[in-house]
Amino acid sequence: MSKLRLDKYLADMGVGTRQEVKALIRKGRVAVDGIMAKAPELKVDPDEAQVTVDGNSISYVKMEYWMLHKPAGVVSATEDRRDRTVLDLLSDAARKDLFPVGRLDKDTEGLLLITNDGALSHRLLSPKSHVSKVYEAVIDGKVTEEDRQAFAEGLDIGDDKPTLPAELTILETTEKEPGIFESRIRITICEGRFHQIKRMFEKVGKTVVYLKRLSMGSLELDPALPKGSARLLTQKEKAALGIADAETQKGK
């Protein structure tokens, strides 16, 4: 990996903003290979340099991968003037080059991958990849076998092309009061069109009242991860996504 400015190295690792990092360097709190650093523009080799702040070692990780359990009411963006974003849910020390892979609607919950790996994001989101995404939903109305068949064949939701076949499973149907039904379903799609699941159910005369993403490709939402919380992916999860371990280690 090519050399980096010391202030970028530390800012990438969440030590602070570039200005905050520069202040730490000016105060003599940063050392490189045991020698006090004097200039933020000092070039360091992320593979070899031993960087410390107040004596604490700061190793450089090229790529990071976070699993977020997104709650409703938060937008899938890196910044927003009105609403809280998914990045606001990460630690204040999180690096500044992270972004969500794809998006979940503001009122949708569940799995969201946060990373700075643009190549992985492209691979997961490319229409050519047909990466499957599994959701659980509550539907206002009685979902029928006819609906299941329509989803399996693909629906015209007003786009240039009908949706690709989707797998719809009816988990439970409840009659809340005479003639008023609510259905709990699971659906697997391999596209990511705007409001796709909501529009598909609207096409068959029903309304989605709750939607949660359970998985994206091989990555499944950790049932132990509280809503609004995030954690780094495990080595097993990264391997299943085709991320070589060397890409997640220090500068390699």
C-alpha positions in Angstrom: 0.0 0.0 0.0 1.3 3.5 -0.8 2.3 5.9 2.0 -0.2 8.1 3.6 -0.1 11.5 5.4 0.0 11.0 9.1 -3.1 13.1 9.7 -5.1 11.1 7.1 -3.8 7.8 8.6 -5.1 8.8 12.1 -8.3 10.4 10.8 -9.1 7.2 8.8 -8.7 5.2 12.0 -11.2 7.4 13.8 -8.8 9.2 16.1 -10.5 12.5 15.2 -11.1 14.9 12.4 -8.1 16.1 10.3 -8.1 19.3 12.4 -8.3 17.4 15.7 -5.5 15.1 14.6 -3.3 18.0 13.6 -3.8 19.5 17.0 -2.7 16.2 18.6 0.5 16.2 16.5 1.3 19.8 17.4 0.9 18.9 21.1 3.5 16.1 20.7 1.0 13.3 21.5 1.7 11.3 18.3 4.8 9.2 17.7 5.9 7.2 14.6 8.3 4.4 15.2 9.0 5.7 18.7 9.9 9.2 17.5 7.6 12.2 18.3 5.9 13.3 15.1 6.2 17.0 14.3 4.3 17.4 11.0 0.8 16.2 9.9 2.0 15.9 6.4 4.6 13.3 7.4 4.3 10.3 5.1 4.0 6.9 6.8 3.9 3.3 5.5 0.6 1.8 6.8 2.2 -1.7 6.4 5.3 -1.0 8.5 4.9 2.2 10.6 4.3 1.9 14.3 2.0 4.8 15.1 1.0 5.7 18.7 -1.2 8.3 20.2 -0.6 9.0 23.9 1.3 5.7 23.9 -1.6 3.7 22.5 -0.8 1.8 19.2 -3.0 2.8 16.2 -2.9 0.1 13.5 -4.1 0.9 10.1 -7.0 -1.2 8.6 -7.5 -0.7 4.9 -11.1 -1.9 4.8 -13.8 -2.1 7.5 -17.1 -4.1 7.4 -19.9 -3.3 9.8 -23.3 -5.0 10.3 -25.9 -2.6 11.4 -29.4 -3.4 12.8 -31.1 -0.4 11.3 -34.2 0.9 13.2 -37.1 2.7 11.6 -36.8 6.5 11.4 -33.2 6.6 10.3 -32.2 7.3 6.7 -29.7 5.2 4.7 -27.3 8.1 3.9 -23.9 9.4 4.9 -25.3 12.8 5.9 -28.7 14.4 6.0 -29.7 17.9 7.2 -33.1 16.8 8.7 -32.9 13.2 9.7 -30.5 11.0 11.7 -28.4 8.8 9.4 -27.2 5.2 9.7 -23.7 6.5 10.1 -24.8 8.5 13.1 -25.5 5.2 14.8 -21.9 4.1 14.7 -19.3 5.1 17.2 -18.1 8.7 17.2 -14.7 7.2 16.6 -15.7 5.5 13.4 -13.7 6.3 10.3 -15.1 8.9 8.0 -15.0 7.0 4.7 -17.7 4.5 5.6 -21.0 4.3 3.6 -24.1 2.1 3.5 -24.2 -0.6 0.9 -27.5 0.2 -0.8 -30.4 1.6 1.2 -33.4 0.7 3.3 -36.4 3.0 3.4 -36.6 5.3 6.3 -39.4 3.2 7.9 -37.8 -0.2 7.1 -35.7 -2.0 9.7 -33.1 -4.7 9.6 -29.8 -5.6 8.1 -27.6 -3.0 6.5 -23.9 -3.4 5.6 -21.6 -0.4 6.3 -18.2 -0.4 4.7 -15.6 1.6 2.8 -15.1 -1.2 0.2 -16.4 0.2 -3.0 -15.7 -3.0 -5.0 -17.7 -5.1 -2.6 -20.6 -2.6 -2.7 -20.7 -2.7 -6.5 -20.6 -6.5 -6.6 -23.5 -6.8 -4.1 -25.6 -4.1 -5.7 -25.0 -4.7 -9.4 -28.2 -5.9 -11.2 -26.1 -8.5 -12.9 -25.2 -10.1 -9.6 -28.8 -11.0 -8.7 -27.8 -11.0 -5.0 -30.8 -12.3 -3.0 -32.3 -10.3 -0.2 -34.7 -11.7 2.3 -37.4 -9.7 4.2 -40.1 -10.3 6.7 -43.2 -8.1 6.4 -46.6 -7.5 7.9 -49.3 -7.0 5.3 -52.6 -5.3 5.7 -54.9 -7.8 4.1 -55.0 -11.6 3.4 -52.1 -12.7 1.2 -53.2 -15.5 -1.0 -51.9 -18.3 -3.1 -52.7 -16.2 -6.1 -50.5 -13.5 -4.8 -47.7 -16.0 -4.3 -48.0 -17.1 -7.9 -48.0 -13.6 -9.2 -44.8 -12.7 -7.3 -43.2 -15.9 -8.7 -44.0 -14.9 -12.2 -43.0 -11.2 -11.8 -45.1 -8.1 -11.6 -45.5 -5.0 -13.7 -45.0 -2.2 -11.1 -44.7 0.6 -13.6 -41.0 0.3 -14.5 -39.5 -0.5 -17.9 -39.5 -4.2 -17.1 -41.5 -6.4 -14.8 -39.9 -7.5 -11.6 -37.8 -10.6 -11.6 -39.5 -13.7 -10.0 -39.7 -13.3 -6.2 -40.3 -16.1 -3.6 -43.2 -15.3 -1.3 -44.0 -17.4 1.7 -47.1 -16.9 3.8 -46.1 -17.4 7.4 -49.3 -16.5 9.2 -52.7 -14.9 8.5 -54.7 -13.4 11.4 -58.3 -12.2 11.3 -58.1 -9.1 13.5 -61.9 -8.6 13.3 -64.6 -10.0 11.1 -63.5 -9.6 7.5 -60.3 -7.7 8.4 -57.1 -9.7 7.9 -53.4 -9.2 8.5 -50.7 -11.4 7.1 -47.1 -12.1 8.1 -44.9 -13.1 5.1 -41.3 -13.7 4.1 -40.2 -12.6 0.7 -36.9 -13.1 -1.3 -36.1 -10.7 -4.1 -32.9 -10.4 -6.2 -33.3 -6.8 -7.2 -33.2 -3.5 -5.4 -35.8 -1.2 -7.1 -37.1 1.9 -5.4 -39.8 0.8 -2.8 -39.9 -2.5 -4.6 -41.7 -4.7 -2.1 -44.2 -2.0 -1.2 -45.0 -1.4 -4.9 -45.3 -5.2 -5.5 -48.0 -5.5 -2.8 -49.7 -2.4 -3.9 -50.0 -4.1 -7.3 -52.0 -6.9 -5.8 -54.1 -4.5 -3.7 -52.4 -4.7 -0.4 -50.3 -2.5 1.9 -47.0 -3.2 3.7 -47.3 -2.0 7.3 -44.0 -3.3 8.6 -40.8 -4.4 6.7 -37.5 -5.8 8.0 -34.5 -7.1 6.0 -33.1 -10.4 7.4 -30.3 -11.1 5.0 -28.4 -9.9 1.9 -26.6 -12.6 0.0 -24.7 -14.8 2.6 -24.9 -12.1 5.3 -27.6 -12.7 7.8 -28.8 -10.2 10.5 -27.4 -11.3 13.9 -30.4 -12.0 16.1 -28.4 -10.9 19.1 -27.6 -7.5 17.7 -29.9 -4.9 19.3 -31.8 -2.6 17.1 -29.8 0.6 16.4 -26.5 -1.2 17.2 -23.6 -2.2 14.9 -20.7 -4.6 15.1 -17.7 -5.5 12.9 -18.3 -8.6 10.7 -16.7 -11.8 11.8 -14.0 -13.5 9.8 -16.5 -16.2 8.9 -19.0 -13.6 7.6 -16.3 -11.8 5.6 -15.1 -15.1 4.1 -18.7 -16.0 3.0 -18.9 -12.6 1.2 -15.8 -13.4 -0.7 -13.6 -11.0 1.2 -10.0 -12.2 1.5 -8.7 -12.0 5.0 -5.6 -10.2 3.6 -7.8 -7.3 2.5 -9.1 -6.7 6.0 -5.7 -6.7 7.7 -3.3 -3.9 8.2 -2.7 -2.4 4.8 -2.5 -5.8 3.0 
